[in-house]
Amino acid sequence: MTAFAIRHPVATVSRGIEDLVIKGLNSKSYLMKGACAVLSRVISLTVFPIFLLLELTFSRIPKALLAIGNSEKFHRKLDKAAKYFFAIFTSPLGLHSPEGVSGFFLKTPPSHEVRPFGVEAVYGQKVDQITYPKSILELQQLVRQAKEQKKQISIMGAGMSQGTQTVPHNSSQIVICLKHLNSISLAPDGQTAQVQAGATWEQLQIALNNQGKSSIVKQASDIFSIGGSIGINCHGWAHEYGALSSTVESLEIIDASGEFRRLSPADEQFRCMFGTLGYFGIVVSASLKVTDNVPLIQKATEIHIDDFHAHYQE
């Protein structure tokens, strides 16, 4: 944990803010609620931006400069530095919502603990081991091992699930985190993107934006993983397209026997993969439809609630 704090100081402070907010929300003592509310805001307004500036100056900017010779890597590092830069100027929002900005810098340190986001104190559980496969072959071997040992598998992506689906039945079961399976590639025709399940929407949006593209349906927040969003079949603000499944052209999965399979909408199991939390297999990657990234203008019209249905239909 100490080594993680040194390598990721901003993430460590962000986790501290998050823990204070959660502790305050779950406390039955008004004194504790007030203390957590004040302390989380003080840290968000003072310590957090200082650590942002330090990490930006001594880590993010130097890494971007060292990557100048590699265009793709340079832009990736520059986008990361820009995220820190903008977070410094938006940190005053912490006065209203202490975790509003810092929540985008949360990282889950390698540990032997499964902590569902938002309900850690209630459902967090220590386990014997959390595995981090770096290839599809490693993942297949883990599934086959679990089958031989007759163990349950629970899957983690970004670790942001608010339910207990990532928590194993007991500490001896196999917990697999897919964070390293996060590659992203845009098809030559620019119509689809092949995205591995451990990639987050933030990573996908940055990669697509560099090509003038954007996802069509995504969760409102960028901190979730692609695999996690498929597991719940989320919707987003693009309500006219429906749920995420409407933009998925194909899936690559590992089934219960450890076999690698490619699924298209014509396959019965394809439909079983959405909203079932990995019950029918582990999503490895998805081919997602993408669109051009164009500037939008947000407009609002105030109407009486009695007129809403007619206005919406129109």
N, C-alpha and C positions, 0 to 999 in steps of 0.2 A: 504494500500500500504506500509506503514511503517513497519507493522508486516511482510509482505511478504519479504521486503528487508532484515530484520534481519534474517529471517529463510533461505533465499536463496540469500546470497550476491553475489555469482558468477553469478547466473541467472540475478540479477539486473544489474550488470556491463555489462553482455552480451547484455542485452536489450538496455543499453545506447549506446554501440558500434553500435548495429544494427540501432538504431534510427539516429545516426550521419551519418552512411553510406547512409541510405535512404534519409535523409534530403539533403545531398550533391548531390545525384543523381537527386533529384527532383528540386533542386534549379536552377534558371536561372542566378544567379550571380556567376561569376567566382571566386570572392573573397570568397563567402560562400562555394562554391565547394572545394576550396583549404583549407579553414579553417577546414571544416569537415573531409577532407581527412587526414590532418595532425593530428588533435586531436584524431580521431578514431584510428590512428596508434599508437600514443603516449600511449593512454589508453590500447590498446591491448598489447603493449610491456612492460608496467610498472605496471599499476594498476591491470590488469586482472591476470597475473601470481601470484601477491602477494595475491590476494583474493583466487585464487586456492589453494595456499599453506596453507593459514589460514583455509579455510574450510576443506581441506584434513587433517590437523593436529588436529583440534579441533572438527570435526564432523564426517567425513567419516571413518577415522581410528578407533576412539573410537566406533562407531556404529558396525564396523566389528568385533572388539574384543569382544564386548558384545554379539555378535551373535554366538560365537564359539560353543556353545552347540547345535545349530541348523544348520546342515550341509547345507541345501538348502538356508536358510537365510544368513548364513555366506558367501557362495560363491557369492550370489547376492550382498551383501554389499562390498565384496572384489573386485568384478568386477567394482562396482561404484567407489571405491577408486582408482583402477588402471586407470580408465578413467581420473580422476583428475591428477594422477601422470604423465601420458603420455602427458596430455595437457600442463603441466608446461614446459616440454622439447620441445614441438612443438610450443609453443607460439611465438617464433621468426618469424614464418611464417606470423604473423600479419603485418610484414613490407611490405609484398606483398599484402596480402588480410586481412584487419583488422578483418573481421567477419569470416574468414576461420575456425578458431578453436573455437572461442567463440560461433559460431552459434549452436554448438552441446550442449550448456548448456542453451539454451533459454527455459524459462518456461512462460506460460501465467498465470498471477495472476488472481484469482477470481475477476471478475468485471462485470459491466453492459455495456460492450462495445465489439462489434464484430470487430476485426481488421484483415482483410485478409492480410496474409504475403506478404510483398513487396509492397503493395499498401494501407497501413494503412491510410496514409494522404488523399488519394483520396476517398476511399470507407468505411473507418471506420464509425461505427454508434453506438450510445448509444441506449440501449434497456431497457425496464422496468425490465427484469430479465433474467439471464442465469441459467438454471437448470442443476444439475449434478446428474443424477440418479445413484444409487449404486447397483441396481438390475434390472433384466428384468421386474419384476413386477412393479417397479416404472416407468420404461420406458413405459410399456403398459398403465399405468394410465395417463401419460402425453399425450400420443397419443389420448386416449379416451377423455380426457379433451379438447384437441385442436379441436377434431371433434365436441364435444357438443357446444363449443364456436365459431365454424366456423373460427378458426384461422389457419394461415399457420405455418408450422414447418420448421425451418432450423436446420441442424445438423452440429456439430463441432466435430472433432476428436482431432488431435494434434494442430489444429488452424494454420496450415501451408499452407492452400490453397491460391493461388495467384489470384483467380478469386473472383467473388461476390456471388458464390453459397451459402456461409455460412451467407450472410447478409440478414436479413429478409426484407420483403416489407415495414414494418413500425415498430416503436418501441414497439408496443403493441403485436406483434406476439410472438410465443413461440420459444425460442432458447434452444436447448438441446446439452450439451457437454457430450460426452461419455468417457471422460478420465478415469473414475473410473471402467468402464467395460473393464478390461485389463488382465483377467486371461489367462494363457497359460498352456497347458498340452500336453505331447507327448504320442501318442498311444503306447500300449505295444509292438507292432511289430516294432516300430520306423520308420514307413513309412509315417505317417501323424502327424500333430500337430493341435489341436483344439485351435484357437486363437480368443479372443474377439476383437471386432472392435476398441475399444479405446486403445489397446496395440500398441506401436510403433515398427517399424522394429528393432530398437536398442534393445528393451526389448526382442523381439523374438529371435534375433540373439544370445544374451547372454544366454538365456534359452536353445536354441538348442545346442550352442557350449559346454555347460556343459555336454551334452549327446553325444558329438562327431557328431552332426548333423548340417545341414545348410538349409536355405530356397533355393529354386531353382530359382524363379523369384521374384525380389523385386525392389523397386525404388533405384536408385543409392545412394541416401542419406538415412540415418537411422532415420531421425527426423520425418518422416510422419507416420500416423496411418494406421493400416491394413484396417480399414473401408474406410478411405479416398482413399487409393490406389485401392481398389475394385471399389469405386465410379467413378474413372476415368479410370479403367482397364489399369493401367500403364504397361509399359514394363520395362526391365532393361538391363543389359549388356549381359544376357544370351539369346541373340537374337534367338538362334536355337530353344528355347522353345516357343517363341511368347510372348503374353501378359500374365499378371498375371492370367487371367481366365483359362489358360491352366493347372494350378497347383491346382485349387480349386475343391475339390471333393464334397463338400456340403456346404450349407449356412443355417444359422438360422436367421430369420428376424422377424420384427414386421410389419404387413401390415397396410393399412390406417384405418382399423377398430380397431386397437390395438390388433389384434390376433397374437399369436406366431406361426410361421410356420417353418418347416424344408423343405428345397428345395434340390433336387438332379438334375443332368443334364437332367433327364427325364422330369422334370417339365418345362413348358413353361416359367413361371415367373423367373426361375433360370437364363436364358439367359438375361432377362430384367434387372438384378441387376448390370450388369457390364457396366461401362462407362456412367451411367445415373444419377449419383450424388444423389442417394437416392430418385429419383422421383417415383419409384415403391415400396418403402418400406425402412425401416431402417435396415441395416445389424447389427446383434447382434454379430455373430461370424461366423468363417469360418473354414472348415477343409482343411488344405493346405498340399500338398505333400511336403515331405522334402527328403533330400539326405545326404549321408555321407559328413562330413566336412574334406576335404583332402587338403594338401598343394598344391598350384598352382605356376607355374613359368610364369611370364609375358614375352612374346617375341614379337618383332615387326619386320616386314619386310617392307623395303622401296621399293615402286614400282612407276612407272610412272602412271599418272592418266589415260592414254589411255589403260593401261593394267589392270585397277582395276576390271572391270566386269569379265573378264576371270579368274583373280586370285581369286576373291571371289567365283566364281562357282566351281573352282578346290578345 
